[in-house]
Amino acid sequence: MSKTSLKDFLGAGEAELPAKEGKPLPEYVSIKVKVHPDDHRRLSDLAKAERPSSLQDLGVEGFNRVLAERGLPPLRPYKDG
C-alpha cells in the first residue's frame, strides 16, 4: 500500500487559486442593539414625542454625540430608499 499525499494526487504542482470576484459592498449595513422591552417602548415613545422621528434617528443622534465627545466626525446621513 503506497502512501500518496493529497498534493501528489492533485498533481504535485502549486495550483493557483481562482481569483476572488469582489462582491460590491452594500451602501449601508444594519446593526442590532439589544434592549429590554420596557426600554424599547421608552425609546420609541421618546423618538415619537420629540418630533416625528424614528429609532433610527434617535440612534444616529446618540452615536453622533459619542463620536463628537471623542473628537471624531459624525456618521454620514442615511438615505432611506
Phi and psi in degrees as GROMACS dihedral restraints (atoms count N, CA, C in turn):
[ dihedral_restraints ]
;  ai    aj    ak    al  type     phi  dphi    fc
    3     4     5     6     1   -91.9    20    10
    4     5     6     7     1   147.8    20    10
    6     7     8     9     1   -94.9    20    10
    7     8     9    10     1   124.4    20    10
    9    10    11    12     1  -123.9    20    10
   10    11    12    13     1   129.3    20    10
   12    13    14    15     1   -80.3    20    10
   13    14    15    16     1   162.3    20    10
   15    16    17    18     1   -60.5    20    10
   16    17    18    19     1   -36.6    20    10
   18    19    20    21     1   -61.2    20    10
   19    20    21    22     1   -44.0    20    10
   21    22    23    24     1   -63.9    20    10
   22    23    24    25     1   -43.1    20    10
   24    25    26    27     1   -61.2    20    10
   25    26    27    28     1   -39.6    20    10
   27    28    29    30     1   -84.4    20    10
   28    29    30    31     1    -2.3    20    10
   30    31    32    33     1   120.5    20    10
   31    32    33    34     1     2.3    20    10
   33    34    35    36     1    60.4    20    10
   34    35    36    37     1    -0.3    20    10
   36    37    38    39     1   -98.9    20    10
   37    38    39    40     1   165.5    20    10
   39    40    41    42     1   -78.3    20    10
   40    41    42    43     1   107.3    20    10
   42    43    44    45     1   -81.4    20    10
   43    44    45    46     1   136.8    20    10
   45    46    47    48     1   -83.0    20    10
   46    47    48    49     1   135.7    20    10
   48    49    50    51     1   -73.9    20    10
   49    50    51    52     1   143.7    20    10
   51    52    53    54     1   -62.7    20    10
   52    53    54    55     1   144.6    20    10
   54    55    56    57     1   -63.4    20    10
   55    56    57    58     1   133.9    20    10
   57    58    59    60     1   -76.2    20    10
   58    59    60    61     1   130.5    20    10
   60    61    62    63     1   -83.8    20    10
   61    62    63    64     1   120.6    20    10
   63    64    65    66     1   -67.9    20    10
   64    65    66    67     1   124.0    20    10
   66    67    68    69     1   -75.6    20    10
   67    68    69    70     1   135.7    20    10
   69    70    71    72     1   -66.5    20    10
   70    71    72    73     1   137.2    20    10
   72    73    74    75     1   -73.6    20    10
   73    74    75    76     1   144.2    20    10
   75    76    77    78     1   -66.8    20    10
   76    77    78    79     1   154.0    20    10
   78    79    80    81     1   -66.0    20    10
   79    80    81    82     1   -34.3    20    10
   81    82    83    84     1  -139.2    20    10
   82    83    84    85     1   153.7    20    10
   84    85    86    87     1  -123.0    20    10
   85    86    87    88     1   151.6    20    10
   87    88    89    90     1   -92.8    20    10
   88    89    90    91     1   147.0    20    10
   90    91    92    93     1  -124.5    20    10
   91    92    93    94     1   156.2    20    10
   93    94    95    96     1  -118.8    20    10
   94    95    96    97     1   133.7    20    10
   96    97    98    99     1  -122.3    20    10
   97    98    99   100     1   123.0    20    10
   99   100   101   102     1   -93.8    20    10
  100   101   102   103     1   128.1    20    10
  102   103   104   105     1  -134.8    20    10
  103   104   105   106     1   160.9    20    10
  105   106   107   108     1   -65.5    20    10
  106   107   108   109     1   145.7    20    10
  108   109   110   111     1   -53.5    20    10
  109   110   111   112     1   -38.4    20    10
  111   112   113   114     1   -63.9    20    10
  112   113   114   115     1   -39.2    20    10
  114   115   116   117     1   -68.5    20    10
  115   116   117   118     1   -34.8    20    10
  117   118   119   120     1   -61.2    20    10
  118   119   120   121     1   -44.4    20    10
  120   121   122   123     1   -61.9    20    10
  121   122   123   124     1   -44.0    20    10
  123   124   125   126     1   -61.0    20    10
  124   125   126   127     1   -44.6    20    10
  126   127   128   129     1   -66.0    20    10
  127   128   129   130     1   -41.0    20    10
  129   130   131   132     1   -62.2    20    10
  130   131   132   133     1   -44.7    20    10
  132   133   134   135     1   -62.1    20    10
  133   134   135   136     1   -41.7    20    10
  135   136   137   138     1   -62.9    20    10
  136   137   138   139     1   -44.6    20    10
  138   139   140   141     1   -61.7    20    10
  139   140   141   142     1   -39.3    20    10
  141   142   143   144     1   -76.9    20    10
  142   143   144   145     1   -33.7    20    10
  144   145   146   147     1   -74.6    20    10
  145   146   147   148     1   -38.6    20    10
  147   148   149   150     1   -68.8    20    10
  148   149   150   151     1   -38.8    20    10
  150   151   152   153     1  -173.5    20    10
  151   152   153   154     1   165.6    20    10
  153   154   155   156     1   -61.8    20    10
  154   155   156   157     1   102.0    20    10
  156   157   158   159     1  -141.0    20    10
  157   158   159   160     1  -172.0    20    10
  159   160   161   162     1  -144.6    20    10
  160   161   162   163     1   169.1    20    10
  162   163   164   165     1   -62.2    20    10
  163   164   165   166     1   -31.4    20    10
  165   166   167   168     1   -57.6    20    10
  166   167   168   169     1   -50.9    20    10
  168   169   170   171     1   -63.4    20    10
  169   170   171   172     1   -42.4    20    10
  171   172   173   174     1   -63.3    20    10
  172   173   174   175     1   -42.5    20    10
  174   175   176   177     1   -64.0    20    10
  175   176   177   178     1   -44.2    20    10
  177   178   179   180     1   -62.8    20    10
  178   179   180   181     1   -41.0    20    10
  180   181   182   183     1   -59.5    20    10
  181   182   183   184     1   -43.4    20    10
  183   184   185   186     1   -65.6    20    10
  184   185   186   187     1   -45.6    20    10
  186   187   188   189     1   -61.3    20    10
  187   188   189   190     1   -40.9    20    10
  189   190   191   192     1   -64.8    20    10
  190   191   192   193     1   -35.3    20    10
  192   193   194   195     1   -64.4    20    10
  193   194   195   196     1   -43.6    20    10
  195   196   197   198     1   -63.7    20    10
  196   197   198   199     1   -43.3    20    10
  198   199   200   201     1   -62.3    20    10
  199   200   201   202     1   -43.3    20    10
  201   202   203   204     1   -62.5    20    10
  202   203   204   205     1   -40.8    20    10
  204   205   206   207     1   -59.4    20    10
  205   206   207   208     1   -28.9    20    10
  207   208   209   210     1   -97.5    20    10
  208   209   210   211     1     7.9    20    10
  210   211   212   213     1    73.0    20    10
  211   212   213   214     1    25.6    20    10
  213   214   215   216     1  -106.3    20    10
  214   215   216   217     1   154.2    20    10
  216   217   218   219     1   -68.7    20    10
  217   218   219   220     1   154.3    20    10
  219   220   221   222     1   -71.3    20    10
  220   221   222   223     1   168.6    20    10
  222   223   224   225     1   -67.3    20    10
  223   224   225   226     1   150.0    20    10
  225   226   227   228     1   -72.3    20    10
  226   227   228   229     1   147.1    20    10
  228   229   230   231     1   -63.7    20    10
  229   230   231   232     1   142.0    20    10
  231   232   233   234     1   -89.9    20    10
  232   233   234   235     1   127.9    20    10
  234   235   236   237     1  -105.6    20    10
  235   236   237   238     1   111.1    20    10
  237   238   239   240     1   -75.3    20    10
  238   239   240   241     1   129.9    20    10
